[in-house]
Amino acid sequence: MTSHPISGYTRVYAHFAYPSEHVRTPGVFNAYFRRRGIDAVCIPVKVAPAGLAAAVAMCRSWENLAGIGVTMPHKETIAGLLDERTEGVRRAGASNVIKRLPDGRLLGGQLDGYGFVHGLKTNGFDPAGSRALLLGAGGSARAVAMELALNGIAALRIANRSRDRAEALAADVRREFPELAVSVADASTVQDATLIVNTTSVGMKPDDPLPVDLSGLTPQVTVADIIMKPEVTPLLEAARERGCAIHPGLQMLVGQLDVTAEWLDLAPAREAVGDMAVAR
Ligand SMILES: NC(=O)c1ccc[n+]([C@@H]2O[C@H](COP(=O)([O-])OP(=O)(O)OC[C@H]3O[C@@H](n4cnc5c(N)ncnc54)[C@H](OP(=O)(O)O)[C@@H]3O)[C@@H](O)[C@H]2O)c1
């Protein structure tokens, strides 16, 4: 294993979260940097919503900062605090990775959706033609919804605790993909779904309920969760018991390691990712 000791040359990837105690991203990225011999370190940055704008402003003058990773609850708010955005951020209205340009400007990118779908495909599931039930309408849900639409799903139904957020996401997906059948669910039920994706945080705590009523779930349905801790959530466990194929959340992060390092210029680029063009 190649490993660089942290030195004055080391580049920093700052991971913004609130809270940050549960996050797995720094550990996964640091193992990845070691594996690829990249002289960079990922650090957790616990920043509350009230301090986000000040933290972002500070990053403009942080010269050895390669970029910022973003998770709950900042993905949507941070998209409005940046100097430039990619097409993927414009489309999703949320950013999960920010590149610090040499002059200090911050360019927001979006790789969550790519990571999610890449993870599904790597594990043998192509979402094309699926009738997708999306649980949640937060920052990650936005990216996942847009990427599923880009990858040819047949229909999208969105169920979220706050219906107005689900309606807003549905409207944005319809604007970008007018041909796609998009609806907002009255309740979290399986109905005719062939793919279920949990993007809510329900399932992170041991006493959480299931995020969807599983009556009617058949083994033909594929069930994915984007929660990383626990690795197999109660939803995935219940789906596995019913004979369904399951996709744990870690796959979504693993699916974006290479493209993140390459986009942040920490590693030579091998693959172009379409939605990373700068929005005009
Ligand atoms: N695997 C990965 O690579 C990866 C990447 C990013 C995020 N994640 C995980 O994805 C989850 C969401 O992250 P995010 O950044 O999208 O967060 P977010 O923007 O804050 O969205 C949170 C979502 O969860 C819902 N929610 C929260 N508490 C709930 C409750 N008690 N009951 C019902 N719904 C509830 C919210 O509903 P409301 O709209 O009603 O508030 C919203 O839809 C987190 O678990 C995060 O760790 C994983």
The ligand as an SDF file (V2000), in Angstrom:
LIG
                    3D

 48 52  0  0  0  0  0  0  0  0999 V2000
  -24.1670    6.8280    0.2480 N   0  0  0  0  0  0  0  0  0  0  0  0
  -23.7480    8.0430   -0.0080 C   0  0  0  0  0  0  0  0  0  0  0  0
  -22.7560    8.2590   -0.7430 O   0  0  0  0  0  0  0  0  0  0  0  0
  -24.5060    9.1980    0.5660 C   0  0  0  0  0  0  0  0  0  0  0  0
  -24.2960   10.4700    0.0410 C   0  0  0  0  0  0  0  0  0  0  0  0
  -25.0290   11.5020    0.5730 C   0  0  0  0  0  0  0  0  0  0  0  0
  -25.9330   11.3200    1.5970 C   0  0  0  0  0  0  0  0  0  0  0  0
  -26.1080   10.0870    2.1140 N   0  0  0  0  0  0  0  0  0  0  0  0
  -27.1090    9.8510    3.1740 C   0  0  0  0  0  0  0  0  0  0  0  0
  -28.3800   10.2210    2.6520 O   0  0  0  0  0  0  0  0  0  0  0  0
  -29.2450   10.6850    3.6790 C   0  0  0  0  0  0  0  0  0  0  0  0
  -29.8750   12.0310    3.2870 C   0  0  0  0  0  0  0  0  0  0  0  0
  -28.8580   12.9930    3.0980 O   0  0  0  0  0  0  0  0  0  0  0  0
  -29.1830   14.4200    2.3930 P   0  0  0  0  0  0  0  0  0  0  0  0
  -27.8870   15.1230    2.2770 O   0  0  0  0  0  0  0  0  0  0  0  0
  -30.0160   14.2260    1.1890 O   0  0  0  0  0  0  0  0  0  0  0  0
  -30.0720   15.1220    3.5350 O   0  0  0  0  0  0  0  0  0  0  0  0
  -31.2180   16.2400    3.4400 P   0  0  0  0  0  0  0  0  0  0  0  0
  -31.0470   17.0920    2.2400 O   0  0  0  0  0  0  0  0  0  0  0  0
  -31.2330   16.8850    4.7850 O   0  0  0  0  0  0  0  0  0  0  0  0
  -32.5750   15.3770    3.2530 O   0  0  0  0  0  0  0  0  0  0  0  0
  -33.0350   14.5410    4.2680 C   0  0  0  0  0  0  0  0  0  0  0  0
  -34.2540   13.7550    3.7910 C   0  0  0  0  0  0  0  0  0  0  0  0
  -34.6550   12.8530    4.8390 O   0  0  0  0  0  0  0  0  0  0  0  0
  -36.0060   13.1400    5.2190 C   0  0  0  0  0  0  0  0  0  0  0  0
  -36.1700   12.9280    6.6520 N   0  0  0  0  0  0  0  0  0  0  0  0
  -35.3240   13.3280    7.6380 C   0  0  0  0  0  0  0  0  0  0  0  0
  -35.8040   12.9380    8.8410 N   0  0  0  0  0  0  0  0  0  0  0  0
  -36.9680   12.2920    8.6070 C   0  0  0  0  0  0  0  0  0  0  0  0
  -37.9410   11.6580    9.4380 C   0  0  0  0  0  0  0  0  0  0  0  0
  -37.7850   11.6060   10.7530 N   0  0  0  0  0  0  0  0  0  0  0  0
  -39.0070   11.0710    8.8620 N   0  0  0  0  0  0  0  0  0  0  0  0
  -39.1720   11.1060    7.5030 C   0  0  0  0  0  0  0  0  0  0  0  0
  -38.2770   11.6960    6.6560 N   0  0  0  0  0  0  0  0  0  0  0  0
  -37.2040   12.2810    7.2080 C   0  0  0  0  0  0  0  0  0  0  0  0
  -36.2250   14.5850    4.8340 C   0  0  0  0  0  0  0  0  0  0  0  0
  -37.5970   14.8400    4.7410 O   0  0  0  0  0  0  0  0  0  0  0  0
  -38.1660   16.3600    4.8900 P   0  0  0  0  0  0  0  0  0  0  0  0
  -38.0250   16.9860    3.5290 O   0  0  0  0  0  0  0  0  0  0  0  0
  -39.5630   16.1760    5.3130 O   0  0  0  0  0  0  0  0  0  0  0  0
  -37.3200   17.0530    5.9280 O   0  0  0  0  0  0  0  0  0  0  0  0
  -35.4750   14.6320    3.4920 C   0  0  0  0  0  0  0  0  0  0  0  0
  -36.2360   14.0280    2.4800 O   0  0  0  0  0  0  0  0  0  0  0  0
  -28.3660   10.7100    4.9250 C   0  0  0  0  0  0  0  0  0  0  0  0
  -28.5850    9.5040    5.6170 O   0  0  0  0  0  0  0  0  0  0  0  0
  -26.9560   10.7570    4.3830 C   0  0  0  0  0  0  0  0  0  0  0  0
  -26.0090   10.2200    5.2870 O   0  0  0  0  0  0  0  0  0  0  0  0
  -25.4130    9.0220    1.5980 C   0  0  0  0  0  0  0  0  0  0  0  0
  1  2  1  0
  2  3  2  0
  2  4  1  0
  4  5  1  0
  4 48  2  0
  5  6  2  0
  6  7  1  0
  7  8  2  0
  8  9  1  0
  8 48  1  0
  9 10  1  0
  9 46  1  0
 10 11  1  0
 11 12  1  0
 11 44  1  0
 12 13  1  0
 13 14  1  0
 14 15  2  0
 14 16  1  0
 14 17  1  0
 17 18  1  0
 18 19  2  0
 18 20  1  0
 18 21  1  0
 21 22  1  0
 22 23  1  0
 23 24  1  0
 23 42  1  0
 24 25  1  0
 25 26  1  0
 25 36  1  0
 26 27  1  0
 26 35  1  0
 27 28  2  0
 28 29  1  0
 29 30  1  0
 29 35  2  0
 30 31  1  0
 30 32  2  0
 32 33  1  0
 33 34  2  0
 34 35  1  0
 36 37  1  0
 36 42  1  0
 37 38  1  0
 38 39  2  0
 38 40  1  0
 38 41  1  0
 42 43  1  0
 44 45  1  0
 44 46  1  0
 46 47  1  0
M  CHG  2   8   1  16  -1
M  END
$$$$
